[in-house]
């Protein structure tokens, strides 16, 4: 059984808010540097005379005046990138729910997407491709048998629902070609811990506490706790999953905070926080933790998280706003990283040709080696092997003639 305490999620993918902001800012700055460099190069070249991406992967159009294009390229801001990321995260959830996939799988796909763009800009990688790559990887991790072609076929069949006219069509081949690179960028860290198991444990703890400490009616307690837990799960799915809390907070604390947030509706805040204080106190004793008031500190952390959850929105980005942002993203995107672009396809085709040439060369070498071995075994030589292996060797009869 996996252990969160020693997991890659805790040690590699759980950051402070400051660390997360710095990573995103650095990724955004790198993308801006590439765009500026491409614009400078385009001023001294004929890059804008073709319909293919110019400069260093800049998408341009030969029907638009080059000066106009230079002025019309406005890179996305960090806040605009956040809008696009949130749109695609919610789109991941929508696709998975239409496929009747589990909550666990949905959360895994969204986390993969978040991790990928933790230090990368959406101007460098096509979020439409990465979002579907995240779903495809999550399907494999959760052992759901659905091929890339079937996934794309399902999405294409509901184009309006999944806003293909906004984000663009993605081919199944793009997912397959991008799969290894996608997993490499995730460092092959594919095990994810979500708050749902912790929420079940918190539900049990709260039920026990209310029955024993408060002497409440068992059936009434169970019904109240189940309602709070159901609401907490909805909050995790509609608010927390699409926020940065997933990348900065442990699953256990998220579960407790969601439960505490929902307890207000049922006027059970005091009972929930009393249970949380009792829980921290028990853990403190079990690990011989000597620092005083640790349970109070734990309660304060949960209170702060519940306040953050209260401030989160479950609203969806405006589709027309996303459409405009996506058009701007395409104008300054790095086509070399986009499997849907002609530049990427040409680069991939060149790589395939190089691999084919290497395979043919190896095949020739193996065939030649086999021919030599067969000739040595049979003593039947079609050519003089010694002369063939040494082009500078001279026939001995010729040497004798020269001496005479």
Protein Blocks (a to p, Z undefined) as FASTA:
>chain_A
ZZfklmmklmmmcccfklmmmmmmmmmmmmmmmmmmmmmmmmmccklmcfbdehjhiacd
fkbcfklmmmmmccddfklmmmmmmmmmmmmmmmmmmnopafklmmmmmmmmmmmmmmpc
fklpcfklmmmmmmmmmmmmnopacdfklmmmmmmmmmmlnommmnopadfklmmmmmmm
mmmmnoopabdcdfklmmmmmmmmmmmmmmmmnopafklmmmmmmmmmmmmmmmmmmmmm
mmmklmmccfklmmmmmmmmmmmmnopmmmmmmmmmmmmmmmmmmnopabghklmmmmmm
mmmmmmmmmmpccbdcdfklmmmmmmmmmmmccfklmmkbmklmmmmmmmmmmmmmmmmm
mmmmmmmmmmmmmmmmnopafbdfklmmmmkbccfklmmmmmZZ
